[in-house]
Amino acid sequence: MVFWVPIMAWVLVLICTGLAVRRAQTRTLGFALERLIAYILLFPVGLVGLWAALGHIVFAAQAAASIGWAPSPFQYEVGVANLGIGVAGLIGARYRNWGYRLAVAVMTGGFLGGAAVGHVVQIVTTGNLAAGNAGPILYTDVLTPLSLLVLLALTVRSARS
């Protein structure tokens, strides 16, 4: 699961964005970017955030094992942070306020970016190549917030008008 869920989330982003653009009456770059942002907030931020929260809070031992760690009481805190990010992502998918979406992207970038650094440190210092440490989650910890920040930068002008 820890291998496939982040990949599936991004596949859904691409499929749903493609379908939305294909069905649109007016196909503009602005519309495509807005749909892309919304689906990133829905799937990799929102639903994956809730999935990670469930894993760290309810299935802590399995989540720790998938990362190559021993279970820890700190997983509850990571799970609650994931819960907050997931809920914020779901709201941002529907609530099209540029400033709100930027705040979610910054929060997501801080958390997932920090997690990515932690994964790399674990790989370098301990050789931890567990799927939950060095697998797709590492790449999506960078891809998700970076994509949001770039897309929001590209849409800042349209948000102001």
N, C-alpha and C positions, 0 to 999 in steps of 0.2 A: 504493500500500500504506500509506504513512504517513498517508494521509487516512482509509482505511477500517478499519484494524485497531483503533484505539481505539473507534470507533463499534461495530464488530461485537462487541467484548468486552463493552460495556455492554448491547447487545441480548441477548447470550447470558445475562448476569446476570439480566435481567428475564424472559426466557423460562424459564430453568431454575428460578428462584425461583417463578414462577407455576405451573409444572408440579409442583414439589415440594409446594407448598401445596395444590394441587388434589388430589394423590394422597394427602395425609396423612390418617391416620385421625382425628387430633385437630388441628383447625385453630386454633392459638392465635397470638396476636401474637408471643409469645416464639419459637415455632417459625419463623414467617415471618422474623423479624429474624435468627435464627441462620442460616437458609438464605441470606438476603441477604448477610450477612457472609461466609459460606463461599464464595459464588459471586463476590463482589468479590475475595476473596483468590485464588480460582482463576483468574479470567479477567483483569481489568484489572491486578492486581498480579502474579500468577504467570506466566501465559502471555504477557502483554504485556511483562513484565520480561524473560523469556527471548527474546522476539522482538527487543526493543531491544538486548539483549546481543549477539545474533547480528548485528544490523545494525551496531553500533558496533565490534565486534571483527573480524568476517569481511568485512563489506561497508562498510568505513569510508568510502570515497570516495562511495559512493551515499548513505549516511546523512548525511554532511556536506552534500552537495548538496541533499538534501531539506530540510535545516534552513536552507539559505542560507549555509553556512559553507564555508571551505576545510578540507580534511582536516588533522587535527592528531593528534600522538601522544597527546594527552589523551583522545582518543576511546576508547582501550583502557581507561583508568581508568573512564570513564563506563560502558563496556560491562561491566566487571567489577562495578561497583556495581549495575548493572541485573541482572546474573546473581545476585548475592547476594540482592537484593530479590525477584527472581522465584522463586528456590528457597525463600526464607522464606515467600512467599505460598502456594506449593504446599503446603508443610508446614502452614501455618495453615489452609488450606482443609479439611484432614483432621483436624488436631489441634485439638480444640475448647477448649483452655485459654484462658480470657479474658485472662490476663496475657501469654501468648505473642502472642496476636492484637493486644493493645494495643501491645506492643513492635514488631511488624511495622508497625502503623499509624503509630506515631511515626517509625520509620525511613523509611517510605514518604513520610510528610508532609514530613520534612526534605529528602529528595532531590527528590521531585516538586514540592514547594512552592518550593524553591530554583530548580528548572528553570523553573517558571512565571514567577517573578520575572525570571529571565534572558531568557525569551521576551518578556516585556513590555518590558524595557529595550531589547532588540534592535528591537522594533517602534517604540518611541518615538524612539530615538536614530539608527537607521539606516533605518527604514521597511521592515524585513525582514518581508515578508508571505508567505514561503515556507510551503508546506503543513506542513512539519515544525517550523515556528516559530509560526505564527499560526493553524494549522488546529485540528482536533479535539484534537490532542495537548495544546495549551495548556489547553483546557477540562478535559480528563480529568486533567491534572496537578494541577488544583485539586479537581475532583469526586471523584476516587478517594480520596485521603487524608481529605478532609473528610467524605465519606460514612462511611468506616470509623470515624473518631473519633466522629461523631454517633451511629452505630449502637451502638458500644461503650459510649458514655455511657448510652444508653437501656437497655442490658442489664447494667449493672454490678450492679444489685441481684440479679438472677437468678443472676449469676455467683458472688455471695457466699453464696447459700443452698445 
